[in-house]
């Protein structure tokens, strides 16, 4: 397993994670067998051999973890270099785009027309040799989920997103934007898109008011480790509660769901694409306002200690709540969240978990080094030794797979993860009152 502090890693080493897990299992077995180790010379000899094997496995685990860390630092440097190159490339591409359209526009239009004609012919002649040929070709190629899950596609998406403002500036004949500042970043592009749609009277991506109501009340014990913590995030199910709040004597833990509605036309669901784009544009999103309302109605004040845990859009909202300064947020734990451009204060302890094949975090562009200076980023490759499953659009983004990764984190033995878990445990002790909340848009 690979953990990075102050760097945004790309892949968690599966080998290191598996070695740490096997080491943990072997050490547990040795601890259980210790009372029986001296019952006979044969048992003592077997126990001694097992101890030697455990020591060798421990050395292997440490070596793989150290190699992974060194790789992450080199990768961080190369990522920053490639970001500068891709930004310049995108700006120059924007500058020459009008000329490219003028020169190759007819050819592109003709190619699109041919593709559309072939697709129409296939629909009109189902079962024909042509249809059978295209079907075989489709089965031999990666489906959309497998394509989007390629680490190269994930990294390209991050750079394309970060370079969106550079491309627009070049297209409009403007100077290349600064890397930081009011007119830098994909937030400007997202904000301009929202404003433009609003000016033409479209309801697409236009925010509305939201309201929340309490769904249930119960009691629970503090989570035991990362897996237990992540598994408490509400599932992204239609009509379900999107917010869970646990009240301990020491403070509150707020859990926020991921995106539920992927449509761009606002319905009654505020955990939608409208909230995603508004949040990226650094505007008040429906999901953000819903979280604020639920926290207020749950009794959370500016003096209470708050831990916020979120998946996907919920992780982005968690980061923005911490960055707002309106709450005394001590810890933020996110999985699969597009929070790379959120400048979270250094005093907030952040553990961000990402899968190398999950494209969603890349939709926030390349991580700002300053934004991760005091934060812990954990990344894991799910399919480095296995094929991405077919038939799923974003398999690596699924919350259940992040729960599996959290279990690997619990077993890893990494000192930084152990310290982070201990810190979270100290702030969540004893029993808690649990309230769940449902938010809806007011149409």
N, C-alpha and C positions, 0 to 999 in steps of 0.2 A: 504494500500500500504506500502511496505517496501523499504527503501532506506538505503544503507550502505556506509559509508565513511571509506576507508582503509580496507574494508573487501569485499570479493567476495561472495555475498549472493546467495542462491539457488532458493528461491521462493519468489515472491511478494505476499503478503496476499491479496487475492481477496476480502475478507470481508472488510478489511480496505479501499481498493480502492473504493468499492461500497458505503461504509458509507461516505467517503469523497465526492464522487460524489453527493450523495443525500443531503448532508449538503450544498454543493455549490448551488444546485438547490433551496433548501428551503431558503437559505439566499438571493438569487436573487429574489425569489417570495416575501419575506418579504420587501425587499427594494422597490419593485414596489408597494406593497400594503400599505406602510407606510402613504402616503398622505390621504388614505381613512380610516385609522384606527380609527379616532376620529369623524366620521360622525354620529355615533349612539353608545349608550351603548353596544349594541350587537356586533357591529363591533369591539369596543375597547376590549371587553372581548375575542372575537375570536382571535384578534391579539395578546393579551397577552398570550393566551394558545399556540399559534404558536411560540411565542418567547421562552416559557418554553421548548417546544418540540425541538426547534433548539438548545438550550443550552444542553439538554440531549444528543442530537445527536452529538454535538460537543465534549462532554466528552467521548462518546462512540468511536468517531473517534480517539481521542487522545489516549485512552486506547488501542485500537487495533493496532495503529501505534507503540506505545511504546512496547507492547508485541512482535510485529514483530521484532523490532530492537533488543530486548534482545535475541530473538531466533536466529537472524542472528549472533550475537557475539558468542553464544555458538556453533552454527553450524560451524563458521569459525575455532574455536579451534579444534573441532572434525575432520574437514576436514584436517587440517595440521597433526594431529596425524595419520589419516587413510592414508594420502599420504606417510608418512614415512614407515608405515607398508606395504602398497602395493608395494612400491619400493623395499623393502627388499624381499617381497614375489616373485616379478617378477624376481629379480636377482637369487634367489634360484631356481625358476622354470627353468630359463635358464640353470643353472648348471646341473639339473637333467634331462633335456629334452632329451639328447642323450640316457640315460638309459631308459627313458619312451618309446621312439621310438623303441628301440631294444626289449623291453619287450612286448609292446602292438601294435606295428606296424601292424602285420598280422591281428589282430582283427579289427583294425581301417579300414584297406584296405578292409576286408571282409564286414564290415558294410556299407561302401561307395558303394561297388559293389551291395549289396542287394538293397539299396535305388535307385541306378541308374536303376537297373533291374525293380523295381516296377514302377518307373516313365515311363520307356519305355513301360511296359505292359499297363499302363493307356492310353498312347497315341495311342497304337495299338487297344485298345478296348473302344472307346468313347461310353458313354451311358451304359456301363456295370454296374452291381451291385458294382463292385470294384470302378469304376470311380465315381459313385454316392455317395458311402461312403466317398471317399476322398474329394469330392466336399463339402459334408455336414460338414466334419471335418474342411475344410479350412474356411468355413463361420462361424464356431463356434469359431475359433481362431483369435487373432488379426492379421491384415495384417501387411505388412512390415512397413508402415507409423505409425500405432498405436504402434507397438513394439518399433521402434526407438524413439517414443515420450514419452516413460515412463521415469519419472524423475530418476528412479533407473538405467536405461540404460544410460541416459545422464551422470550421475555421474560415472558410471563404465567406460564409454568411456574416461572421463577425466583422471581417474587413470591409465587406460591401456595405454593411450597415453603418460602420464608422465613416466610410467614405461617401455616404449619401449627400451630406452637406457640401462636400468638396465637388461632387459631380454637378449639383444644382448651381453652385457658384460659377463653375466653369461654363455651364450651359448659358447662364445669364451674363457672361462676360465680366464677372466680378473677381476680385483678387481671391487667392486661396484663403479660406477661413483659418483663423487661429485655432490651435488645438484646444484651448480653454477660453472661457469667457461667455458673454451673453449671446454672442452670435456664432457659437461653435457647437457642433454636435448634432446628432439626429433628432434631438428634441425640437430644434428649430424647424426641421423639415416636417415632423409630425404636427407641430403646432400650425404651420402654414397650411397643411392639408385639411386640418379641422376647420380653420378659419375660412378657407376657400369654399368648402362644402357648405358651411353655414351661410356664406354670402349669397350663394345661388339658391338658398331655400331648401336644401336637402336635409333630411333627418339622419342621413348616414353619419356615424361617428359623433353625433351631437349628444352631449351629456344632458341628463335630466335630474330632478330631485330624487332622493331615495328615502325610504323609511325602513325601520327595523322593528321587529317584535321578537320577544323571547319565546323560544320553542319548548325548552325543557329545563329542569333543574335536577341535579343529582349530586352524589358525593364520590370522591375517588381518592386514591393514594398517589403520592408523587411518582413520576415515571422513573423506571429503573434502567437508565442508559439511553443511548441515542435511538435505538430501535423503538423502544417504548414511547419516547418523545415524538418521533416522526410519525408513528402510527396513529397518533391522536389528531393529526391534521384532518379536518373534515374532507370527505371524498367529494369530488366534483360531480355530483349527481343533480339532475334537474329537479327543482323544487325542494332540495334539501337545505339544511342549515349550512351557511358558509363560514360561520364564526363560532369558535368554542373558547370560553374564558374560564380559567381555573383560578380561584381565589384562595391563596394560602395566607397564613399569618404573616409571612415575610413579604408578600406582594402578589402579583398577578402574572399568569401566563396566558397569552392570547395566541390562538391558533387560527390561521387564515387559509381558506381553500384556494385551489387553483381555478383557472378559467373553466366555466361551465358552458357558456354559449359562445361559439366561434363566429356568429353572424355579425355583420357590420351595421345592421339596422337595430337600434335599441328596442328591446322588448321589456318584459318585466324583470329580467335577470341582470343585475348590475355587475356580476362577475362575467363580463363579456368582452368582445373585441373593442367596443367603444371605450371601456375603462382601461384596457391595455394601452391603446394609442394615447389616450389622455394622460395616463401615468407616464408614458415615455416622453410626452411633450411637457412634462413637469406641470401639468394642470391638475386641478382637483378632480380625481376620477370618482365614478359612482362607488366603486369598491372601497376606495380610501375614505370617502365620506361615510359609508356604511360602517366601516370599522371604527371610525371616530364616534359615531352615534352609539354603537353597541358598547364601546368602552366607557362612554359617559354614563349610559344607563346601568352598566354593571357596577358603577361606583368608583371607577378608576380616576384618580386625581393626579395633578402634576407632581405631587409628593410621593406617590406610590412607586415602588420598584416594579418594573414591567419587563418581562421576557416575551419576545414575539417570535413565533415559529410559523413559517409559511412555505407553501409549495407553489411554484410557477408564479402566476399573478399575485398570489398571496404573499410570496416572498418579496416581490417588488414593493408591495404596499408596506410590508414589515420594514423594509429598508427605508422607505420614505417617511414612515412614522418615526423611526429612530433619528433620521436626519432633520426632522422638523424642529426638534428641540422643545416640543410641547409636552413631552413626557420624560420621565426619568427612566429611560430604557437602559438596562444594564447589559442585555444579551439579545442578539438576533441570530436565529438559526434558520437557514433557507435551504431548500432543495429544488434544483431545476429552475432557478429564478433569474430573470433578465435584469440584474441589478448592477451591471458593470459600470454604469455612469452615475450611480448615486453616491454622493460624497458623504459617507457616514462618519460621524465624529470618531476620533481615535479612541476616546474613552469607552466607546461601546464595543463589547466583545462580539465579534461576528464569526460564525462558522458557516461558510457557504459550501454546499455539496453540489457537485455537477458531474454528469456522466459525459464521457468524451463523445458519445454518439447522440447526445441530446442537443438539438439545434436551438431550443428555446432560449437558453442563456445567451446565445450568440446574437439574438435579436436586439440586445442592448449594446452591441458593438464590442470592441476590444476594451478590456478592463483598464480603468485609470490607475496607474501605479499608486498615486496618492490616496486613492479611495480604498486600497487594500493594504496600506502600509502597516496597520496594526491588526490585520484580520487573518483568519485562517481559512484557506481554500482547500477543500478536499475533492479530488476528482478521481473517477474510476472508469476504466474501460470495461464495458459489459461484454463486448463481442470481439475482443482481441484474439480469442481462440475459438470462437463459435460464430456461426452465421446469424445475421440479423433475421428475426422471424418475418415471414411474409404475412400480409393481410392486416398489419397494424400500421397506422399512419406514423406515430411517434412512440415506438416501443420503449425507448430509453427514457422517455419523459414520464412514463407511468409512475404514479405515486407508490404503487406496490413494489416497484423495482428500487425505488429510493429507500423504502423500508428495508429491503434486503441489503442495500449498501450500508445502511445505518447499523445493521447487525454485524457486518464486516468491521465497521469502525469500532464497535464494542469489543470485538475479539482481537483487534490489531496489536494492542500493546504499545502503540506509538505514544511517546511521552507527552506530546502536545495535545493529542486527543484525550488522553487520560486526564491531563490537567483541566482541559475544557469541560469534560464530563463531571469532574469533581466540583468545579466552580458552579455548574448548573445545579448539581445535587444540593450544594449548600444553600441555594436560594429557593429550593423547592423541597420542603420537608413536611412530613406529617400528612394530615388529611386536607382536602380542598373541596370547596363547593364549586360545582360545575354548572355553568349556564351555557346553553346554545342559542344562537341567534340567526334569524332568517331576515335577509334584506331583499327589498323589491324596489324597482323603479316606479316612480309616480308618473303615469302617462298623462 
